[in-house]
């Protein structure tokens, strides 16, 4: 049985079911208890499970993440909510110096089964530090897994997998998609494997790689270009940003011979560059054209009045397709 839910509702359902199933699961964060979170992702959970398992914390990201690391080392399965991705910077040292290194530091004796949930990305008319897309910071850190769902079904399945994973997982939730649309999601618990990309649209002329909110722009551009020019674009939702699904990336390039990467993060040292490197290493001889990136610009995310000029749009993606296939 399934029901039609938003991404936000799917995330809440995943946490609710894991809290109910496993007494070790708990949630920590600012305003997540009585208020139900800034986006209401934990609404109703404090009343259902109590203040010892859905914990309102002080306004101190370093303390929240540090406490969660200690809890995980002592047998708990904490889920931390950071209100916005750019608010994580005060807790960055705890993540990269402790959570990510603990298994290595203890020669495998201890892991840190910890999930950091945080909304990310622009398009919500938020102030500067509410719209960051800096997933590369975490994908560059050995010991962290990084996940970015693009739809309600994947959000629930990936979050359950993240909670059950023996290592720390950064779970990036595209704020723009929280309530953007609904889709059918099973009511029972299920898992979407971490580390597996998904081909969401088959094609033969070019592959578009995207994740999070940008997947919808990629699919829309692919469908429009097929109507206008007859070109069939394959669209791959990476879903996991570290570890990347190298096999799916390479197999798709062997099939299409061309690639376009779409992400809203800044272009320089963005994850698109790593995808290009994988293709160059393992599928260079299959390429018919240089790989193109359609990304955010190398500036801070601008104020909401010009925010739409920063984000990759369907038209920018279409232009990237035309330039690549016409090379």
Buried (B, 14 or more C-beta within 10 A) or exposed (E): EEEEBBBBBBBBBBBBBBBEEEEBBBBBBBBBBEEBBBBBBBBEBBEEBEEEBBBBBEEEBBBBBBBBBEBBBEEBBBBBBBBBBBBBBBBBEBBBEBBBBBBEEEEEEEBBBBBBBBBBBBBBEBEEEBBBBBBBBBBBBEBBBBBBBBBBBBBBBBBBBBBBBEBBBBBBBBBBBBEBEBBEBBEEBBBBEBBBBBBBBEBEBBBBBBBBBBBBBBBBBBBBBBEEBEBBBBBBBBBBBBEBBBEBBBBBBBBBBBBBBBBBBBBEEBBBBBBBEBBEEBBEEBBBBEBBBBBBBEEEBBEBEEBEEBBBBBEBBBBBBBBBBEE
